[in-house]
């Protein structure tokens, strides 16, 4: 059992949830409006590549109003990822 005083040593993240959030935003960009409501920030993703992908999604949505896997791959390629 985790003791309360040791809770700060526990990493509280779920890679599956992070992937699910990114997948939803890619598959159904209509959820982008929810992102503002959730106040979702890149640093809320534990995995660094998820932060980078999320930034690419947000950037594309703001620039083009559209997001799809090909646009994201192109954006990531343009920044050297």
N, C-alpha and C positions, 0 to 999 in steps of 0.2 A: 504494500500500500504506500502511496506517495504521501509524505508528510507535508503539511501546509508550508513549512519553512523551506522545503526543497522544491516547491512548485516553480520557482523561477528558473530552475535547472532543466525543466521539462520543455521540450519543443512541442508546441501545440499547433500543428498544421496537418493538413491532409492533402497529399498530392492528387488524389482522385478528385477531390472537390475542386481544387484549382484547375485541373484539366477540364472538368465538367463546365465550370464557369466560362472558360475560354471557348470550349466547343459550342456552347449555347450562343455566345456572342458571334461566332463565325457562322453558324448554321442559321441563326435567326436574328439579323441585325436590328429587328424591331425592339429587342431587349436593351438596346443602347440607351434608350430613355430611362430605363431602370437604373443604369449605372450611375447617373447623376443623383437619383433618389437614394441609392445605397451609399453614395459618397465613396465608391470603390476607388482606391488609389493603387498605383503600381507596387508600392512598398508593402501593401497588404498581402502580396503573394510572397511566399517563403522562397520558392525556387526562382533563382535569378532569370533563367530563360523564360519563365512564365511572366515575370515583370517586363521583359523585353518584348515578348509577344503581345502582352496587354497594351503596352505603349504603342506598338505598331497598329493594333486594332483601333485604338482611340484616335491616333493620328490620321489614319485613313478615313475613319468615319467623319472626322471634322473637316478634312480636306475635300472628300469626295461624296460624303453621304452614303457611301457603300463600303461593304466589307465582304470579301470572299477569300478563300484559301490561296488563290493565285495572286491576288493583290497583296496579301500578307507575305507570301513567299518572296515576291518581288521587293517589297519594302524591307524585309529582313536582309535580303541579299544586298540591297543598296547601302545598308549600314554595316555590312561586313559580317553578318551573322549567318 
